Amino acid sequence: MCFSNRLFAQCLILILCYPVLTSPGMASLAGISPLAIGQPVDVISVSGNERSQVKYVLEWSGLAVGQVLTVELLNQAQQDLRDTGLFKQISFQSERRQDGALVLHIILEEKYSWLLLPRLSRNGDGDIKAGFRLRVYNIQGADRTLEMLIQQEEESDGDDSEEVRLRYKLPLYNSPYKLGWSVKQKIKNTEVDEFKNVETSRVLSMSVARDFPLASQTSPLTIATAITFGQRELDEPYPESIEAREAGDYNRLSIALIFDDVHSEKFRRYGQFYELSLSRGFEWLDSDYESDVVTFEAIRFHRLNRYDNLNFRFVAAVSNNSPFNYLRYDIGGSSNLRGLESIDDRGDARIFGNLEYIIGYRKYPTFRSTFFVDVGNVYPKFEEIDLSDLHYTVGTGFRWKLRSFVKTDLFVDYGYDVEDESGKIYGGTSLAF
């Protein structure tokens, strides 16, 4: 009788769990025995991690010995590992050893962690950018990221520039803290009324962030702070007859509130992102300028069905007392208003929004096409913002998800400026949002 009751209970568990464990969205749990559900985990093993350290895999997944194994726990662990962007495949298996211990196996397939790409672009005005970009992910198996950009630009009006950027991120160095730093140098040669100006800009930034869990959300609220040292030098002073750029130091402190609840599926993202930041230059930091910058950004990735998305982004930013006698914002280009040249307008206030309809394909899930509408403008000052004065662009594009590489999407977009009745083509390896 006891044997019959036990067999009946096991069959009931199997029947109840089988639809969940074998549904298309839960394929990675196919190796979990229904009899393991509801039991505490005694041992966790990790395999397939050629670069990622085991301690970080466990930290990213949130799994630990002693936890009671549930479908919800495994689904959340799978999603958290996928959100790192480091793994091509993530699956789990359970095993009951002869000594009775329950072993949970985490089986991973890592993506290629580095990518070196040439950069070459030319716009309709004849401006040319050439160089290369190196991205290295998961350094020391701890999800640290190194990005390097070396680029030269030749503008159609004769101006040229050389730029070197280096950024190092430690996003999960010691949870819940995140550390990072970046350096940038840009040398720009500008010709103004037959005067040749050589302008050198250098920026060093260091940041610290901390996550604070929210009771009603799976993602934390992050408070980030940063200190930035900026310097601009002119090889020769401008002639008095020319309105000159200014030189000096611009050192500032920043604070930001960030809620990042964006998650990754194999071929698309879903969720929401909000950030409100304030940056201010201080004279007591030996800054030559006291300037305030306030920025708000909101992003939403909405799944319409199994393949299609409706994505939205809104950005509003304002600055006062812009340093170096240089308006802070432009509008246009692949990062905001596609189809509009970024050199057309500059100002100290900017508002824009992007709406994209992403079409996925069942037979070719790595490929997607998009239709988008971009709206926005820049204004000289905050007081002069006029929402009746906006640029509108529309367009279409193509995306190719390179699943073997970390965070790499090849894209080609065509944006059409409704006002000027002209179009522009953009391409690259990083989506605008």
Stockholm file with secondary structure:
# STOCKHOLM 1.0

chainA/1-433         MCFSNRLFAQCLILILCYPVLTSPGMASLAGISPLAIGQPVDVISVSGNERSQVKYVLEWSGLAVGQVLTVELLNQAQQDLRDTGLFKQISFQSERRQDGALVLHIILEEKYSWLLLPRLSRNGDGDIKAGFRLRVYNIQGADRTLEMLIQQEEESDGDDSEEVRLRYKLPLYNSPYKLGWSVKQKIKNTEVDEFKNVETSRVLSMSVARDFPLASQTSPLTIATAITFGQRELDEPYPESIEAREAGDYNRLSIALIFDDVHSEKFRRYGQFYELSLSRGFEWLDSDYESDVVTFEAIRFHRLNRYDNLNFRFVAAVSNNSPFNYLRYDIGGSSNLRGLESIDDRGDARIFGNLEYIIGYRKYPTFRSTFFVDVGNVYPKFEEIDLSDLHYTVGTGFRWKLRSFVKTDLFVDYGYDVEDESGKIYGGTSLAF
#=GR chainA/1-433 SS CHHHHHHHHHHHHHHHHHHHHTSGGGGGGTBSCGGGTTSBCCEEEEESCSSSCHHHHHHHHTCCTTCBCCHHHHHHHHHHHHHTTCEEEEEEEEEECTTSCEEEEEEEEECBCEEEEEEEEECTTCCEEEEEEEEEEEETTTTEEEEEEEEEEECTTSCEEEEEEEEEEEEEEETTEEEEEEEEEEEEEEEETTEEEEEEEEEEEEEEEEEECCTTCSSCEEEEEEEEEEEEEESSCCCTTSCCCCCEEEEEEEEEEEEEEEEECSSCEEEEEEEEEEEEECGGGTCSCCCEEEEEEEEEEEECSSSCEEEEEEEEEEEESCGGGCCCEECCSTTSCTTSCTTSCEESEEEEEEEEEEEECSSCTTEEEEEEEEEEEEESSGGGCCTTSCEEEEEEEEEEECTTBTTCEEEEEEEEETTTTEEEEEEESSCCC
#=GC SS_cons         CHHHHHHHHHHHHHHHHHHHHTSGGGGGGTBSCGGGTTSBCCEEEEESCSSSCHHHHHHHHTCCTTCBCCHHHHHHHHHHHHHTTCEEEEEEEEEECTTSCEEEEEEEEECBCEEEEEEEEECTTCCEEEEEEEEEEEETTTTEEEEEEEEEEECTTSCEEEEEEEEEEEEEEETTEEEEEEEEEEEEEEEETTEEEEEEEEEEEEEEEEEECCTTCSSCEEEEEEEEEEEEEESSCCCTTSCCCCCEEEEEEEEEEEEEEEEECSSCEEEEEEEEEEEEECGGGTCSCCCEEEEEEEEEEEECSSSCEEEEEEEEEEEESCGGGCCCEECCSTTSCTTSCTTSCEESEEEEEEEEEEEECSSCTTEEEEEEEEEEEEESSGGGCCTTSCEEEEEEEEEEECTTBTTCEEEEEEEEETTTTEEEEEEESSCCC
//
